[in-house]
């Protein structure tokens, strides 16, 4: 390491990335366009939008990119923040499972048969 060069810890990078993700999900989502997304627009333009059917999660708490239990414009922000947190929890759990499986730290046998 050269003199005067600062290093940034992994923890600081992870915390910074998490804060940026939460900020984007919670604040920027308030300014998201209310126009249809690309797939919906194409289905309307091509004339098959009327064949759309409801899916099993249509009554869910975050259906339609909105938190139905929150009034006003904050529903999308709450849904975005919840999405970030769900991905964080699932990613952390998956990482923990993969790191703890037997033989995960052992090098592969390169000698062959």
ABEGO torsion letter per residue (X at the ends): XBBGBBBBBAAAAAAAAAAAAAAAAAAAAAABBABBBAAAAAAAAAGAAAABBBBAAAABAABGGBBAABBEAAAAAAAAAAAAAAAAAAAAAAAAAAAABBGAABBBBAAEX
